[in-house]
Amino acid sequence: MTTPSSTYEAVHDRYPSRLEPDFTDSADTLPRPDPTVWGARPGPFRRHELNSYDRTGFHIEQGLLTPTQVQRCWSEFDRMAADPTLADSDLLIRERGSGAIRSIFRVHRVSPVFDALARTPRILDRARQILGSEVYVHQSRINAMPGMAGSGFYWHSDFETWHAEDGLPAPRTVSLSIALTDNFAFNGGLMLMPGAHRTFVPCIGSTPDGNFRESLQQQRVGVPSERVITELGYEFGIDQFTGAAGAGLFFDANSMHASGNNISPYPRANLFLVFNSVENAPRQPYGGTAPRPAHLAERDVTPLEPLADSPFA
């Protein structure tokens, strides 16, 4: 029988993970006890879209941003990528080997452009509608995959990490990925398993102190076994988020997703805004480690105020 690597709040943990190995390389999966769509709050999503999101764990909105709005975001990304103060900070993560930019974190805090985007009513209200409450940004980032050099992200559930390392009690969180470049099937587009969000996958292995420093470049802790991924893949299948720049993907925190290496000549860059319910505020991490820093996991749960005159309205 497996046991949690830390006894902190183990009795109250409905999503136990980071388990000690016990003659096995993977733990049994668990049915999700929480809903995907929380309540019946009105908003921009139509009923059939919410029903589809509830069933698959994601929704794709082509043309969420106009070409002009995408260009505004891209220009801001260029500015941030060249900012020497960010280059010397923990917010900017580079690829091993090539040194190319892999991610820039906390963009909603350091950029007025991305702050405005997060507070645009037609976007903010979608997050409120899914989560049934006021929301704040738990994490924001831009993931970049330069052509011929971008490395992928192995299969994982974001919620598993946010629960174990940040202390989010439940998957009452929705991520929005906005394509800043065309997302093709061949340039590292995000893959998802529709319906697998209703299954929680505990992961094996305790969490090393400061694990986030390595996991941002290559995640080794908090990933499912190959056996579990194979079983989920055959049960649920795999879809992919593709579309022209400006397309948006709303996906559940417990969605099983991944992306392959970008060995095409076409770069891929996506903005991520992670909205969490203010009623799902982070606690002490369930994995028994110290909380990750604020640029990875905001602990200020002040509700976002909508920006009526947003340039992204």
Secondary structure by P-SEA (a helix, b strand, c coil): ccccccccccccccccccccccccccccccccccccccccccccccaaaaaaaaacccccccccccaaaaaaaaaaaaaaaacccccccccbbbcccccccccccccccccaaaaaaaacaaaaaaaaaaacccccccbbbbbbbccccbbbbccccaaaaaaaccccccccbbbbbbbcccccccccccccccccccbbbbbcccccccaaaaaaaccccccccaaaaaaaaaabbbbbbcccccbbbbbccccccccccccccbbbbbbbbbbbbcccccccccccccccccccccccccccccccccccc
